[in-house]
Amino acid sequence: MKLHASLPSGVNTITGYGEGYVMVNGERRASSLVVLPDRIEDWPVRAFDDLSAEDFLFLKELKAEIVLLGTGPRQRFPHPRLTAALAQAGIGLEVMDVQAACRTYNILVAEERKVAAALLFA
């Protein structure tokens, strides 16, 4: 699916997605990544079951107001002990499938929010 929206110029936008990939600014990405308005970070987490507390510490250091965790083709919730660093820092965490995370990211970027989309594909 291709996404089109009226977004601020110069920010990263998710322009499409499909099974096992997303497109950021028209570039196809098929491995875990974190998309922020001003940069894209590789995320070494390979799959949902590999998530650790250290992965959420990494997300905390990105200084976003809210993190959208895209957990692959279906919504899965990480254990609260893994996400504690975000909660302690007052950073919101929303968990959803990757497609919903992509759509929500673009909406929040259009609102000029400090958002990070952490996307897993497996």
C-alpha positions, 0 to 999 in steps of 0.5 A: 500500500502507498501512503500519501499525506500533506506533511512538513517538508524535510521530515522522514515519512513512511511512503508505503508498506507491504508484507515484510517491508516499509518504504521511507521517503520512497526507499524500501527497508526490510530489516528492523529500524527506527524512523524519526522525523529527522533521521533513521536508525538501524535497530539490531533487533531481529524479531519480537521475541528478541526484544530486551530491556536494552532495546528500550533503553536505546529507544529512550535515548532517542528523546522522542515524546512517544514511541510507536512499536510496530510488532510485525504483522500482528500486535504483540505486547512486550513484558512491562519489565522490558519497557520500564525505561520508557515509562520511567522517562515519561515517554509514551509507548503505543504497541501495534502491528507495523501497518498501524504504526506506519499510519500513526507515525505519519499522522503524528509527524504531520502534527509535528510531534517528536515521534519514533516508529520502532518497526519489527518485521518478524 
